Each structure stands twice: as C-alpha cells, then as structure tokens.
Amino acid sequence: MGKDTAIKTRKYILMIGDIAILYFSLWLTLVIRYFGNYEPWLWSRHILPFTVVYGIWLLAFYIDDIYELSFRQGRAGLIVRIVRDIIIGGFFAVVFFYLGQDRLFTIRPQTTLAVNSITALVLIYAWHTLFDFITKSSKISNNLLIIGLNSLAQDIINQIEKTPQLGLRVKTIITIDDQAVPESLQKIAIKKDLEELHQICLEHKISTIVSTVHPRENPALMKGLFSCLPLKISFFDIATFYEKIMGRVPINTIEQIWFLENLAENNKRVYEIIKRLFDVVASLIILVISLPIIPFIALAIKLSSKGPVFFSQIRTGKNGKDFKATKFRTMIIEAEKNGPQWAAKNDPRITRVGKFMRKTRLDEIPQLFNVLRGEMSLIGPRPERPEFVNQLQNQIPFYKERLLVKPGLTGWAQVMGPAYGGSVEESYQKLQYDLYYIKNRSLAVDLSISLKTIKTILTRQGQ
C-alpha cells in the first residue's frame, strides 16, 4: 500500500468511525433518556433531524483539522478541539431545532441534544485515543528505508517522529560515502552495499524506500531496487516524498523540467471553468451578506485613525500583469513614506481596528471586486507587489513561476506556511507551498483551503 493510500485510508477509517459512533451515541442517548420506556419508533423520529446535527459536527471536526493526521496535538489538544467543535455545532443545532420544530419535525429534543452531546464527546474522544494508539503501533506501521542522509531526509524524519499517526516508521537508514549521522539516528543507520537491498528489505520488513540518490546515478542502487520488485515495495525519490509528507515543494531539488512534467494545464481546463464560476457566485453571495456591516467597518476605520476608508495598491497578477487591488485600510497613513516595506508580525503601522480586520479577514472584502473582474481568484497564491516580485525573482529560483495562476484572497501558503512573507527566507518558504498548490490544485484542495480559512476567520488567527 502506497504512502498516500495508507494515510487516506487512516483518515477515512477515523471519519467513518466518527459517523458510526455518532449514530450509536444517539441510540445510547435515547436508551438513557427513556430508560425502561425505550421504543424503536423513538429512533425513527430522531434520526433525520439528528443527521443534520451530525453533519454540522463532522464539518466542524474537519475545519478544526481533527482528521488532518499531521496536525494531531496529543490528548489534551484533542479533547479541547472535540469539546470546542461540539459546543459550536451544538449552537447551530439549537438554532436548527428552534427553526425546524413543528415545521420539519415534531420532537422537542432539548434534553436529548444535551445528553447526546456529552455521550458523543466521551465516545468520540475514546475512539480517537484508541485510533492513535493503534496507528502508533510498530506492528502496523509502514516501515521506511531511507538511502542517504541530507537536510531533506532529516526534515522528513523529524516530521514522522512528530506525527506517528501517519503510520510511518523510519526503520533504517543506509548511509553513503561516510556521511555523518546525528547521534539520535545512529541506532538505525547502517553501512551496507546497495546491492544487498533485497535482503535488507526482507530483514527489516520494509514497505517504502526513499532515496536521496537517483538510481541512474548509482548502478548499485539501480540493481538493488530492481531486485526488490517481487517485494512490491513503494519507491520514492527524496523530493517527491518530501512533497507528500511536508505539503510543499523543495525548490533546491527541482529544475525547469519539473514544471514541464508537472504543470500540464490542458488537464485543468474543466477545473478552471468550474473555479471561475464558483469565484463569481461566491463573491456575489459574500458581498451581499457583507453589505449590512460595511458601514460599521467604514465608521470604525474613520474613528480609529486619520485617513481614507479604502486603500489601493498595485499588485502583480497572473502572467505578470499588474492590477489595482483595493482593501479596507488597516495601517496608518504614510505607512510607507520611506518606501515599500514588508508587513511584519506586531507591525506598529497597523491600527487597532486594522489588527481586528486582518485577523478576521474583513479588510479583504473590497478585493471581491477584483475577483469579479477576473484579476484575482478566491483561492491562489498571495498577490505580491511589483517591487517585491522584481526583488525576489532575482534572489529565489522560480519565484516568477508562482504567477502562472491567478492570485487569491487565501491560499495553501496562507493556511499552511509562515504568517508573513516578511523576508527573503519566509518568501522562499511560501514559494514552496505556492508551487505545491499550483501543481496539485483541484476542487478538493480548494475546498480544504476554504475550510481552513473559515477556521482562521472564526478563531481570529489571521495576520
């Protein structure tokens, strides 16, 4: 089983388990609630309205990354998130039951909802704890063999150690050319002839091989890998595996051919049409919903600091075409009297109201008009200023290639990467996420980014 399939399977098992537990918790709740008087008809009366409630809870779990195995935060973090999501979902459930009572159904489930929330909380927490225990077991882990050791390999090892829920276990490392091995890895590092790869894989029950050396560059490795074909072992080069584990593209390992091999735009035509339709419809809906609060935003900006309500700035869009982006002003006037500057964490130029708007993304509402005009998309790489684009493309390889797609209000780099591209180093990191998105963009990825952005807005974690 390949690494991607194994992780997806674990996610599906976790989610299907939650669904089964939610319905079991409903049955258990009804038995408790009507102790001694439970009848099967009670189940049939409650199942449809509670299905809506469970849909809300599952959506809250997804938004809160409960099914994102690489973001598990231990038992304390797990219980906090489950409690938070059930409370949030419970609020929407109360509204749903209030509006639907005597219209969609006749039950009055206030007590049942309260008991079910507690029952579901306990059972889901127990299930997730059991799941984590099982997936951490070395007996079912996907045993990994790494050939060679470099910075990418060490990043992968660190990520696997931090997230055992991925079901991966670095079983052994074959060193090459007297490579230095950190003390923490010396127990699993071995010096062996690569032609013995077949025997090594059998001995260590290897499921996946990751190599820092390309087989074409090492005849012994090529021969060893060929001998492993009957073992049905998955093989990855280090860059491909790094991308799958870390969710970003290691720029220092790719060349121009990578773009030719991975960015087949003909395969994206249907996706681009659907995405454009979604951009227009969603932008109109958000603008209509936002109309009642826009006057209050404008008033808050005017009362908090001198200057206009709106702020416009030239940004670089798809294929290097510049456009004027408009946002609600979040900085003091003359914030760049000394020339263009990157935004930074705790930037003193940001007003008190501006901090709130940035955390909730309210400042970006006017950019929906850029989306409607086709200059931006709801999801894509962050639109950067021409001054910074010119600077960074001279310092970071392939930086200009992020302009192959429309910039977005939110994107993979914004929800996964560093808070700011406030330096060359952070822009380098963001580019790795941008290239990952450009390569893997799809409706499913866009949906995931949208849900993560909703979480950012609700928790006010924006920057």
N, C-alpha and C positions, 0 to 999 in steps of 0.2 A: 504494500500500500504506500503510495507516494506521500510526501510530507503534507502537501496541500489537502489531499483527500483525507488524510488522518485527522488533521486539525478541523476541517469542515465537519467530519463525522462526529468528532467530540462536541462541537457546537450544536449540531442537530440533536444529538443524544441529550445534551443538557437542556435544550429548549423543549424537546418532546417530553422529557421527564417533568419539566415545569407544568406543561399543559395537563399531563395526566394527574399530577399532584393537585392542581387547582380544582379539577373536577372531583377528585377523590375528597378534597377538603370540603367541597360543597356537600357531598353526601354525608361526610362525617359531621359537618355542622348541623345538618337537618336532623340527624340522629340524636345529636346532643340537644338541639333546640327543642325537639318534640319527643324527648326521651319517654319511651313507653307508648307513645302515640304516633310513631312514625308510620306513614303510609307511602307506597310508591308514587301516588299521584302528586305528592309534595315535590318530588324530584322533577316531574314533568312540568310543573308550574314555575319552578325556579330556574331551570336550565337555560332557557333562552335569554332572559334578562341578565343572568349572571355570565353568560357567554360574552356579552358586550363588556361587562366589567372586567373579565379576564383578558379580553383584547386590549383594554386600556392598561392593565397591569403589565402585560407582556411588552407592550410598546414602551412603557416606562422603563422596564428592565433593559430593553435593547438600547434605548437612548442613554441609559446610565452605564453602558458598557459591561453589564453583567455577563453577557455572552462573548465578550472580547477576551479570550483567554490570556492574551499578552498583557492585560491590564488588571488582572486579579490582584487584590491588595491584602490578602490574608483574611483571617476570620473576623477581625474587628472591622476592617473596611467592608467586608461582605455584609455583615449584619446591619451596618449603618446604611448601606445602599438599599438593601431589601426593605428595611423599615421606611426609609425616605420614599421609595417608589410606591410602596403600598399606601402610605399616607396620601401622596399626591394622587394616585389612582383612586383612592377612596373618596377624595374630594370630588373628582369628576363623577364617580359612581353615585354619590349623594345627589348631585345635580341631575344626573340621568334618571334616577329613580323618582325624583321630585317631578320632573317634567313628564315622565312616561307613565306615572301612576294613574290608573283609571282611563288611560288612553291606549297604551301599548300592552299593559298587563294589569292585573287586579291585586297582586300581592303587595304587602307593606313590609319590605324586608329590612327595616332599620336594624333590628336586633340580629337578624340573620347575617347582615353585612358586617356588623361589628364582630360577631363570633367568628365568621368566616375569615375576616382579616387576620385575626390572631392565629387561627388554625393554619391558614395558608402560610403565614410568616414562619411559624415553627417548622412546618413540614418542608417548605422550600429551603430554609436555612439548613436543615438536616440533610436534605438531598444534595445541595451544593457542597456541603462539607464532605459527605461521602464520596461525591464525584471527584473532588480534589484529591482525596486520599487514594482513591483507586487509580486515577491518572498519574499520580506521582510514583506509583509502584514501579520498581525497576523491572518487574516481570512482564509488564505490558508496554514498556517504553520502546520507542523507535530508536534502536541503538545506532549511534552515529560514529563513523570513522572519518577523521579529518587528516588529509595528506598535506603536510607542510604547515607552517605556522607563520602568519603575518598579522598585521593590525586588523584586517577584516575578520580573520579567523578568531582572533581574540574577542572582538566585538560580538561575534556570534556565540561564542562560548559563554560570555558574560550574560547575554540575553537569555540563553537557555537555562542558565543557573538561576536567573531571577524569575523565570516563568516556567516552572516544572509542569504546569498544567498543559503546556503544549504537547506533552507526551514525548519529548525528545531527551535523549541522554547521550552525552559525549562519552563513548566507551573507551576510545583510544585515539591517540594521535601518532602518526608516523612522521618523524622528523626527517628533514632533508638537508644535506650539506652542513652538518654540525650546527644546526640552528639552536640559538639559545632558547631554553624553555623556562618559563617562570616556575618558581618553587611550587606554586599551587597546582601546577599541571604535570609535575614530574612523575607522579604515580601512574599516570595513564599514558605517558609519552614513551614510545619505543623507537628503536633504530633498527629497521628491517629492510631487506631487499624488496623492492616493489613487485618483483616477480613472484613473491610469496603471498601476494594479496589474497588469493583464493583461500589458502589455509588460515590466514589471519582473520578473514571474514567468518569462516566456519567456527574458529575458536572463540571469537568474541560475539557471535550471533549478530552480525552487523546487518542492518536493514537499509542504511543510507550511507553513501560515500560522498564526501565533499572534498574537492581538491583545489589547492592553491596553484597547482601546476597544470597546464593544459596537456592532455595526453599526446598531442602532436609534437610537443617539445621534449617529451621523455619517453623513449621507446620501451623502457622497462615498465613504466606506468601503463602504457597502452597494452602491453602484453598481459600485465596483471589484471587490468579491467576486463579484457577480453575473456580471460579465464573465469571471471566471475559471472558471466552471462547466465549460466544454468542456475545460479542462486537467486535470480530475479531481484537483484539489489538496485535501488534507485541511485543514479549518479548525477551530481550537480557540480558545475564549476563554482568557484567561490563567489563570484559576482552575482550569479543567478540565485544562489541560496541566500546570500546576504540580503538581496532584494526581497525575497519571500519572507524572511524572518523579521527584518527591520522595517519593511514598508517604505523603503527609499532606495534609490539607485546610487551605487558607489561611483561617483564621477571619475575618480582616478583610475578606474579599470575599463572605461568604455572608450571607443573610438568612433569615427564617423560612420563606420559600418553598422554600429549598434542602432543608429537612427534609421538606416535603410532596412534593417532586419525587423525592427520592432514598431515602426510607425507607418503601417500600411493604412493610409487614410481611406482607401476605397472601401474598407470594411466598416468604416464609421459613418457612412452616408445616412443610413436609416436612423442611427443613433443621434446624429446631429440635427436631423429634421425633427425628431421627437423632442430633443432637448430644447430647440428653439421654440417649439410650440409650448412646452412647459414654462420656459422663461417668460413668455408673453402673458400666458394665463395667470401664472403665479404672481407675477409682478403687478398685474392689474388688481388681483384679489388683495394683495398686501397693501397696495396704495389705498384702496377703498377702506380697508379695515383701519388704516393709519390716519385717515382724514380727521377723525374727531380729536386725536392727540397732537396733531401738528401745530395748532395754535398755541397749545400749552408748552410745547418744546420751544417754539419761537420766543414766547414770553420769558421762559426760563433763561434762554441764551442772552436775551437783551438785558435782563435784570442782573445777571451774574457777572457780565463784563462788557466793556465798550466794544463796539464793532458790529458788523453785519450779521444777520442770521445765517446766511449761507456762505460757503467757502468753495471757490472753484480753483482747480489746479490742472495743468496739462499732465496727462498720463500717456504711457505708451501701450498701445493695444496690439491686436493680432497682426502679425507680419510687420511689426514696427510702425504701424500707423498711429499717429498721435490723436488724442481726443481730449475734450474738456470734461473732467469729472467734477460733479458737484456734490457736496456733503453739507450737513449742518456743521457750523463752526464749533470746534471743540478746543481751540487754542486762543491765546490772547492775540490781539492784533500786533502786527510787526514781529511775529514769532520767528520769521526768517530774515530779519533786517541785515544779518551778517552773511546771507547766502543760504542755499539749500542745506538742510540738516536732517539726519535720520531721526525718527522718533525713538525714544528710549523709555525704559521702564522708569516709572515715577518721574516722567518728564515735567519739569517745572513750568513749561509753557502751556500745559493742559489746564483748563479751568476746572473748577469743582463740578459744575454741571457737565463739562466735557468728559470728565472721568466716568460719570454715570452713563452717559450716552455711549461711550466706547465699550464699556463693559456689557451693555445691553444691545449693542449694535444699532441703536436708534439713529446714530449720526449718519448711517448709510442709506436711510430711506430715500433721500433725493437721488441716489445713484440708480434707483429703479428706473428712472427715465433714461439713463444710459443703457440699461438692459433693453428697454422697449425700443430704443433706437438701433439696437444691434451692435453697439460698441462694446458691450460687456455681456457676460452671462451671469446667472445667479451663482454658478459654481465654476471655478477655474483658478489659475494662478493669480496672485495678487497683482493688480496693475501698478507698475512702478513708474517713477518719474524719469523723463528722458535723461536728465543729468546723471542719475544713478545707473541707468541702463548703460550709458556710454562708459561710465567708470568701471562697472562690474564686468562688462563683457571683455574688457582688457585685462582683468585680473582673475576671472573664473572661466575655465574652459566650458564651452557650450552654453554659456549663460543666455545668449540671444535665442537659443532654441526653445526657451520657455514661451517665446512669442508665437509659436506655431499654432496656439489655440487662443480663443478669447480669454481675457482676464475675467475674474469673477469676484462677486461680493464676498464669497467664502470659498475655501478650497482645502485640499488634502494637506497642504503645508500649514495652513492656518489652524487646523484642528489637531495636527499631529506634530508639527515642528516647533521650533523656538518661538516665543511670544513675538519677538521683533526680528526683522532683518536689519538690525541697527548697526551692523558692522559687516565687513567682508566675510568674516568667519561664519556669522549667522546667515548671511545671504547664501553662502556656499551650502550650508545645511538645508536651507529652504529649497534651493535648487534641486537637491537630491529628491526631496518629496515632490516637487513640481514635475520632474521628469518621470517619476513613478506614476503620477496621476495621468500625465499625457499618454504614457504607454498603456495604462490599464483602465482608462476612463470608460465608463459604461453607465447604464441606468442604475445598476445595483450599487456601484461605487458612489454615484451622485446621491442616491438615497441615503447611503451610510453617512456621507458628509453632511447632508441636510439634517439628519437626526443628531449627529454630534454637534452641529451648530445650534440646534434647538437647546441641547443640554447647556452649551456655553452661554446662551442668552438667559436661560432660566436660572442658572447658577451664578450669573454675572461674573464669568471668568474671562470675558473678553479683555483685549488690551488696546 
